[in-house]
Amino acid sequence: MGLFLRGLHPPLLGSLAFGMKRLLCFLFFLFLCSPGISAAQSLEGQVSWIYDGDTLEVAGIGKVRLLGIDCPEREDSPRDDYYLKRYPIDRQRLRKISAAALDYLIKVAKKQQVRLELDRTPTDTYGRTLAYVYLKNGQMLNRLLLDQGLATVFRRFDFREKPDFIQREKTARQQQRGIWQNIGH
């Protein structure tokens, strides 16, 4: 290439260098402006695995944590203390609701094509994608679990759907669904 450039007229060489600078600036600008996971990667895929009531695997995306909700764990855990302190729910009931949430997600979401929608924080401390997960029919899994009383609202952090989720949890509690069965309002 050096031989090629040596034979160029100086103004033409300067013009070529200016064009390269412009191209590099444009590419750098595109790199800076390109959003992260939300647009660089299609946020659609098939649910390939259900880990528990609020975590699933989506092909092409990885582990996804349903944003804004919390389901009881499969086994006794320190998270149980939150439920025991906040609500009069014993550990045995927590295990039953955990199993019911898992069964429900398997029934409605496994092998289904889903669309993910991110909020303020795209991932959690474990590297899972935090998302609202929509089925093909437009229903949001996060809401469905709250409506069934199989999840509670994760109140620790702010997220866009928090007011709606709190209302759905309240309605499920009033209707004594799932975790709220035989629990006072």
N, C-alpha and C positions, 0 to 999 in steps of 0.2 A: 504494500500500500504506500510505503514511503516513496518509491519510484513514481507512482501515479501522482501523488501530491506534489512532488518536486517539479513536475512539468506543468502544473496549473498556474495560471496567471494570478498574481497576488490578490487582486480584488475578488476573484472567484474563490480563492482559498479562504478569504475572510468571510465571504458570504456563506460558504459551506460550514465553517466553524460556527457562525451565528445561527444557522439553521439547526445544527446539532445541539447547541445550547438550548434553543427553543424547544426542541423535541425532548430533551432531558428534563427541562423544567415542566413541560406538560405531563410527562410520565410521573415525575415526582408529585405533582399536584394531584393526579389521579390516585396515586398510592395514599396520599394523606387524606383525601376525601372519601376513599372507599370505606364504607362501614364494615364492621367486623363480621361476625357470624350471621347477622340478620340478613344481609343481602349477598354476601360473598358465597354463601352456601344456601342451597334451597332448603327451606325449613319445612319440608314435607317428606314424609317417608312412611313406611309400614312399621307398625308396632310388632317387634320381633320377640319381645320378652317382657313379662311383668314381674318385677322384683317384689313389690309390695303394693299397698294401697295408694301410695303417692309417688312411686318411682317406676319408670318403665324404660325399655330400650327401643329406640327408633332407628331403623336401618339408615345408614348414611349420616346420622347425627350423633348417636351414642346414647349415653344415659341421660334421661330427662326427669327432672323433679317437677311435679305439678306445683306451680307457683301459688303461694298464698294459702295453701291448705296443709293440714297435718293429719295423718292417720295413725292410730296406735301401732306400735311395733309388734312383730310376730312373737317375740319373746320378752320376758321382763327386762326392763331397761330403766335407766335414770329418768327418761322422758315420762315414765308412768307417774312420777312424783308430781309433775305438772298437772296431770289429769286428776290425781287423787286430791291435790290441794285445791284446785279450781272447781272441780265438779265432784259430786259424790258417786264416783264410778270406781268399782274395784278392779283389780288386776285380771280376774277371770273374765269379766265383761270386756275389758280392753282386748284380750286375746281373741275373743269371739268376734268383736268388731273388726279387728285386724284381718282375720280370716274372711269375713264377709266382704270387706273392701277389696281384698285380693281377688276373691271369686267374682265380684261384680266387674272389676276391671278386665279380668280374663274374658268374661262373657261379652262385654260391650266393646272392648278395644283390641284384643289380641288378633293379630294378622289384618288389622284394619289400617287403611290409609288415613293418616292424620296430618293436620297442619298445625304448626307451632307458632305462637305469637309471643314475642319477648316483651319485657317491661323494662324498668330502669336498670336492673342488674341482670346481665345475661347468664352468669354462672354462680354457683354457690361455692362454699369453701372446699367442697369435695370435687370440684371440676364438672359437676353435672349441669347441664343446660336447665335454666329455670324458665318455665314457659306455661302459658295457657295452651291447653291442647284441645284442638277441635276435631271432631269426627266429620266424616264426609257430609252428614246431614246438618252440619252447622252447630250441633250441640257441643258445649265445652265440658270436657271430662271433670275439670276442677269443680264446676257448678253442680254437675250431676252427683258427685260424691257428697257434696254439702247437702243437696236436696234430699238425698237418701239417708242422711244422718250417719254417714260412714266416715266423715271427716269433720274436723273443726277448723276454724279460721286460724291461720298462723299470724298472731297479732304482733309479734316482735318487730317486724319491719313494715315499712309503707310500700304499697303497691297500688296500681291504678284501680283494680277491682275490689279493693278492701271494703268500701261501704256496701256494695252489692253482696259480697260474700258474707259479711256480718248479718245482713238482713236474711239471707238464705239460711244461715245457721240458726237464727232466731226462729224462723218459720218451722224448720225441721224439729227444733226443740219443742215448740208449741204443739206440733202434731205428733210428738213423741215417736219420732222415727229413728231407727238404728240405735246409736249410742245413747239417745235421749229417752228411750223407752223407760217408763217408770221413774223418770227423773222430774222433779218439779220445774216450773218455769222460772 
